[in-house]
Amino acid sequence: MHRSLHKSQHMYPLSELLNLVENLNKASVTCIGDLMLDRFIYGDVERVSPEAPVPVLRVANEIDMLGGAGNVVRNLAALNARSAFTAVVGDDEAGHRIESLLRELPHCRPFLIVEPGRGTTIKTRCIGGNQQILRVDREQLDAIASETTEALLANLKEGLTATRACVLSDYGKGVLTAELTRSVIGIAHESGCLVVIDPKGTDYERYRGADVITPNREELAIATGMAVREEADLVRAAQHLRERYAIGAVVVTRSEEGISVIEADAVHHLPAETQEVYDVSGAGDTVVATLAAACAVDAPLTAAAQLANISAGIAVSKLGTAVTEARELQATLRQKQLLGFEGKVLDQQQACEVTQSWQADGLVVGFTNGCFDLVHPGHVALLENARRACDRLVVGLNSDASVRRLKGPQRPVQNEAARATVLASMSSVDLVVTFAEDTPLTLLKTLRPDVLFKGADYKLDEVVGADMVHGYGGRVELIDIVPEQSTTRIVDRLSGV
């Protein structure tokens, strides 16, 4: 019987995600797994073969890319993260081509072992126009030799001390044997590295003790033998997997439905990013690379998953085994910022659900209130100083009717929709809630913030709701204000008073 879990669509502010992307150049990630060559043959299909009822592809172009675990390090490089890459290739044309591609990859330190007699995996995709019409796989599934395992482990013991996260990219091609996988997890933990695994197959015993695993919905169903049609089914299956194999968290990729993060005591369902899907090849690699890089710079797992979700949405909008670059992530986040200010403006019930989810995650929720009619430097300073003293800041906004009762019939200068939009556009504000009463007391009872902020022009016993906040264990802080700044002064000057 699982204990009750907190469920939410917990979303981190876009400003925090932008800061996270900027910090990814400080990330250092070790990657080990099944390396392969992705070969794309592009052309046009204009007729059917006279020899058999199959299309004839007239080849126009061929492109080779790093695939499998190689696509993970491609994504890490695109995010400006540093990587140490350990893998196995064969002594063949594809292996040599992979070595050449790795030498061209920035921020990557590769360690390749050439195993005699082993063929390098090649996946060849034939694409006519924008449609994939055939895939041809050349692969060897036998487990790597014991000598290869020893060489891989010897290299990893040296490299893991310089990285913060370790990715195991398992494509079931024989590199990540049960012995090697268990050893890598142990060595990584001894080195203080977070272990993130992109899993394969049904033998999850080999992943025991991992910090994060990232199966897709189908892989989760196969691994557990459980139906995962509904969200509740998915959570049960993920918790079963997590508890049975002592895994820290399960991050389930759900294609067009988004990503779910299942931890010991919390579940977060993050909605899919709306992008036109051209090709899902390698989307899982984009997720695990972004997730690991974000965790390597100490991002909370839910924030890392949210960023990975956005990153994957960008990657699947491209044709082929595509990566997401840091600049693309930044551009997408900035665009969402410009379009998403209204998403911060919620009614009281919605705001209550969001603040409860933040508090369930251990975040300190602050609250302040006011009319905010013609926002001036004093307002900006108050909000910025309040935000520095908490993890999330909620602003209670007087409705138009409330402002008229408090300030007179000529106010507000701007209606509540305009005032809410201005507040929501500020990076220091995480949520805006309008209230119709003259004081925010009812709203405070609903939200129960951890900290109540007010300007230092008030005395503590003058702050509405201070007694109540103290009563349930919260605190009240008075924030220094900018002198001689008020909306009334501005309105008087404009009126020539």
Order of alpha helices (4+ residues) and beta strands (2+ residues): beta-alpha-beta-beta-beta-alpha-beta-alpha-beta-beta-beta-alpha-beta-alpha-beta-beta-alpha-alpha-beta-beta-beta-alpha-alpha-alpha-beta-alpha-beta-alpha-beta-alpha-alpha-beta-alpha-beta-alpha-beta-alpha
